[in-house]
Amino acid sequence: MQMKWILLSAVLIVAGVAVAFVALAPAVTPAGIAGDGEAAAGDAFMLANQSGIALSLYDSALAMDADNPSFLKKKGEALIRSGKTDEAGQIYRQLYARNANDTAVVIRMGDFRYWQGDYAGAIAYYDTALALQPDNAKTWLRQGDAYLLLAVGEYHEQHAVFLDSLDTYRKAMDDYAKAQKFDPRLSAVVSARTLAADQFQANGNEQDMIASLRASA
């Protein structure tokens, strides 16, 4: 029954977008109208956690306008939601090559490095994104996570006595503080991360800390 209503909503979205474009922009081509309708329907399925169906709709939209950056981003996000991060990475590299100043794209480039365990590479992209958008709390949080995991690696390599003796750890805490400053609603998330770091220092279980970071993302 739920899927029936989702499908009905998608059809109505496609129809609504078509009517709106005809009314507001008579010069728009039928293919352009259809593409926007397919993409809007895909958005509805993404909201319903149906990324597989959304992907097929975004592919249909791209068949009509293959270079549309908005459609490409939507497909990239649907691929990520579907666990197909390698395919999503190809799309985002294409988008980054076109516009290296698109903050959302730069952040995702950092995410791909982070997911691959390249925390220094992730930080480089997050730093670029923050230069473009310094008040983005979630990017500060992402960069803090990358610094924290970089600190964990150094902690093992250097046989450090205390995690908080490392510059990378202190940078992580600074980034978390900035994330909370720009968005106070992240205070619980930041607290969960600092607690995870404390627990790692107590028991040395890196996997527990990574799981905690993911759970509070």
C-alpha positions in Angstrom: 0.0 0.0 0.0 2.8 2.4 0.9 4.5 1.7 -2.5 1.2 2.5 -4.2 1.1 5.9 -2.7 4.8 6.5 -3.4 4.2 5.7 -7.1 1.1 7.9 -7.2 3.0 10.8 -5.7 5.8 10.3 -8.2 3.3 10.5 -11.1 1.7 13.6 -9.7 5.2 15.2 -9.3 6.0 14.5 -12.9 2.7 15.9 -14.0 3.0 18.9 -11.7 6.5 19.8 -13.0 5.4 19.5 -16.6 2.4 21.9 -16.0 4.6 24.4 -14.1 7.3 24.5 -16.8 4.7 25.0 -19.6 3.0 27.8 -17.7 6.2 29.6 -16.6 8.6 28.8 -19.5 6.7 28.1 -22.7 10.0 27.9 -24.6 11.3 24.9 -22.6 11.5 21.8 -24.7 9.4 18.7 -24.0 12.5 16.7 -23.3 13.6 19.2 -20.7 10.2 19.1 -19.0 10.3 15.3 -19.0 13.8 15.3 -17.6 12.9 17.6 -14.7 9.8 15.5 -14.0 11.8 12.3 -13.9 14.4 13.9 -11.6 11.7 15.3 -9.3 10.0 11.8 -9.1 13.4 10.4 -8.3 13.7 12.9 -5.4 10.4 11.6 -4.0 11.7 8.0 -4.0 14.9 9.1 -2.3 12.8 10.6 0.5 11.0 7.3 0.7 14.4 5.4 1.0 13.8 3.8 -2.4 17.2 4.7 -3.9 17.1 1.8 -6.5 13.9 3.2 -8.1 15.3 6.8 -7.8 18.4 5.7 -9.7 16.4 4.5 -12.7 14.5 7.8 -12.7 17.7 9.8 -12.6 19.1 7.7 -15.4 16.0 8.5 -17.5 16.5 12.2 -16.8 20.2 12.0 -17.8 19.2 10.2 -21.0 17.5 13.4 -22.0 20.2 15.8 -20.6 23.5 13.9 -20.0 25.5 16.8 -18.9 23.1 18.3 -16.4 25.1 18.7 -13.1 22.0 18.7 -11.0 20.9 15.3 -12.4 24.5 13.9 -12.0 24.6 15.0 -8.3 21.2 13.4 -7.7 22.4 10.1 -9.3 25.6 10.3 -7.3 23.7 10.6 -4.1 21.4 7.7 -5.0 24.5 5.6 -5.7 26.0 6.4 -2.4 22.7 5.6 -0.6 22.7 2.3 -2.5 26.2 1.5 -1.4 27.7 1.9 -4.8 30.4 4.4 -3.8 32.9 3.5 -6.6 30.3 4.5 -9.2 29.4 7.6 -7.3 33.0 8.5 -7.1 33.3 8.4 -10.9 30.4 10.9 -11.2 31.8 13.2 -8.6 35.3 13.2 -10.1 33.6 14.3 -13.4 31.7 17.1 -11.6 34.9 18.2 -9.8 36.8 18.4 -13.1 34.1 20.7 -14.4 33.8 22.9 -11.3 36.4 22.7 -8.5 34.6 25.5 -6.6 31.3 23.6 -6.1 31.4 23.2 -2.3 29.0 20.2 -2.2 31.2 18.4 -4.8 34.4 19.2 -2.9 32.9 17.8 0.3 32.0 14.6 -1.4 35.5 14.3 -2.8 36.7 14.4 0.7 34.1 11.8 1.8 35.4 9.3 -0.8 38.9 9.7 0.5 37.7 9.3 4.1 35.7 6.1 3.3 38.9 4.7 1.7 40.9 5.4 4.9 42.9 8.2 3.3 42.3 10.7 6.1 45.0 13.2 5.1 43.5 13.3 1.6 40.1 13.8 3.0 41.3 16.7 5.2 42.8 18.4 2.1 39.4 18.4 0.4 37.5 19.4 3.6 40.0 22.3 4.1 39.3 23.5 0.5 35.5 23.2 1.1 35.8 25.2 4.4 37.8 27.9 2.5 34.7 28.2 0.2 32.2 27.9 3.0 33.7 28.5 6.4 30.5 28.4 8.4 29.5 24.8 7.3 29.2 23.0 10.6 28.9 19.6 9.1 32.2 20.0 7.1 34.0 21.0 10.3 32.5 17.8 11.9 33.8 15.7 8.9 37.2 17.2 9.1 37.3 16.6 12.9 36.5 12.9 12.3 39.3 12.7 9.7 41.8 14.3 12.2 40.6 12.0 15.0 41.2 8.9 12.9 44.5 10.3 11.7 45.4 10.8 15.4 44.5 7.2 16.2 46.9 6.0 13.5 49.7 8.2 14.8 48.9 7.0 18.4 49.7 3.4 17.3 52.7 4.3 15.1 54.4 6.5 17.7 53.4 4.4 20.7 52.1 7.6 22.2 51.1 7.5 25.9 48.2 9.9 25.6 46.0 10.5 22.5 45.6 14.2 23.5 49.4 14.7 23.3 49.1 14.6 19.4 48.5 17.7 17.3 46.1 15.8 15.1 43.9 15.0 18.1 43.9 18.7 19.2 43.0 19.7 15.7 40.1 17.3 15.8 38.8 18.8 19.1 39.2 22.3 17.6 37.2 21.3 14.6 34.4 19.7 16.7 34.3 23.0 18.7 33.8 25.0 15.5 31.1 22.6 14.3 29.2 23.1 17.6 29.7 26.8 17.4 28.2 27.1 13.9 25.4 24.7 14.8 24.7 24.2 18.5 22.3 21.3 17.6 25.5 19.2 17.0 26.4 19.4 20.7 25.2 15.8 21.3 27.0 14.5 18.2 30.3 16.2 19.3 29.9 14.8 22.8 29.5 11.3 21.4 32.7 11.8 19.4 34.8 13.0 22.4 33.4 10.2 24.5 34.4 7.7 21.7 37.9 9.1 21.8 38.1 8.8 25.6 36.9 5.2 25.4 39.5 4.4 22.7 42.3 5.8 24.9 41.0 3.6 27.8 40.6 0.3 25.9 42.6 0.8 22.6 39.7 -0.6 20.5 39.8 1.3 17.3 36.9 -0.5 15.7 34.6 0.5 18.5 35.5 4.1 18.0 34.9 3.9 14.3 31.6 2.3 14.9 30.7 5.0 17.3 31.6 7.7 14.8 29.4 6.1 12.2 26.5 5.7 14.6 26.5 9.3 15.6 27.1 10.7 12.1 
